[in-house]
Structure formats: C-alpha cells, structure tokens
C-alpha cells in the first residue's frame, strides 16, 4: 500500500543521497548504521518506558536506512549483496522494535501486560513470516507482491501506536498491536494464497484457475 509512495519518497531522499555521495560512506554502511540506530533506540528506550522518544528515534533511523537505496543508485553500486544485507537487517530492526515493546510490557510497571507482550511477539513473528513468504516465493521464481500490510505499513502502525502511547493517549498501544497482529496475519495468508495460485498456474501451463 505505502509502497505506492516510494517514487515520491525517492525524489525527496535524492538530495540527501547526493550529499552522502560526496562522503566516503557506502550504501551498506548506511544500512548498518540505520539498523544499529533502530536497535539501540528500541532496546534501550522502549523497555525503560520512554515510548515517545523511542518511537521518534526509531522512525528517524528507519528513514535514514532508506537512504541506502538512493545512495546506491547515485554511486552506481547497487548489487545483490546490498539487497540481501538490507532485507536481512530489516528483520533485525523489526526484532528490536517489537522485542523492545514486549520487554516494556513485561518489565516496566506502567506497561505491565503479559498478554499484550505476547501480541507484540506475535507481530514480530508474523512480520518475519510475511517477509519470508515473499523471499521464498522469489527464490522459486514466483511473485507474491501482495498484502495489505507490508513492512512500511507495519512500521507506521507499530511506531505510531508506541509514540502516541508515550504521550499518554489511552488504549492506543493495545489497539495498535492488535490491529498489527490481525493485518500481519491477513497479509501472510494473502501471500500464501498468491503463491499457491502462481504455482498452480505455472504447473498448469498458464491456467490461473487450476489450484490442484
């Protein structure tokens, strides 16, 4: 859904990418810095109850991590390892965000809610499954670019809920995490069905209605 905004976002990030191109930084280093910033912010600020500033820090580094693609295009250094590193470290950042929220919900007095901590961990696992389904499908030569909640949507929902909760908005964190759990599960199901359909079409020589 939000991926439709990527061309506009790329144009916004282009000036920053050109500025970075004049430095020794490489796209892979930007990826590592972005992931390190998200992980440090999430794992130090969320468990200690600093949800708003933690969400802001994570959002800043998530946006900074998007600069790696712009920098790679400008420097002409795009490659398979860069794509692999970016996707892999995205999973690390996701784990830090939802792991940090789970720690807050278990350890911090103001957020003590073990059931909601389990929902946060479900969001982490479901998000990883959504990404794995796409990667595995691509490895098999099949497409499954479908789903109502890809990573950008999941980041917006999760970080917005955490940030607003940190500002004292009641019930927003439970609502956000439950919503995220539901849409992540739906997205995973959509991708499984899309791959099943694509595999059946391929096996039937192009008949999209053969699901055997």
C-alpha positions, 0 to 999 in steps of 0.5 A: 500500500505505502509502497505506492509512495516510494517514487515520491519518497525517492525524489525527496531522499535524492538530495540527501543521497547526493550529499552522502555521495560526496562522503566516503560512506557506502550504501551498506554502511548506511544500512548498518548504521540505520539498523544499529540506530533502530536497535539501540533506540528500541532496546534501550528506550522502549523497555525503560518506558520512554515510548515517545522518544523511542518511537521518534528515534526509531522512525528517524533511523528507519528513514535514514536506512532508506537512504541506502537505496538512493545512495546506491543508485547515485554511486552506481553500486547497487548489487545483490549483496546490498539487497540481501544485507538490507532485507536481512537487517530489516528483520533485525530492526523489526526484532528490536522494535517489537522485542523492545515493546514486549520487554516494556510490557513485561518489565516496566510497571506502567506497561505491565501486560503479559498478554499484550507482550505476547501480541507484540511477539506475535507481530514480530513473528508474523512480520518475519513470516510475511517477509519470508513468504515473499523471499521464498516465493522469489527464490522459486521464481514466483511473485507474491507482491501482495498484502495489505500490510507490508513492512512500511505499513507495519512500521507506521502502525507499530511506531505510531501506536508506541509514540502516541502511547508515550504521550499518554493517549489511552488504549492506543498501544493495545489497539495498535498491536492488535490491529498489527497482529490481525493485518500481519496475519491477513497479509501472510495468508494473502501471500500464501494464497498468491503463491499457491495460485502462481504455482498452480498456474505455472504447473498448469501451463498458464491456467490461473484457475487450476489450484490442484 
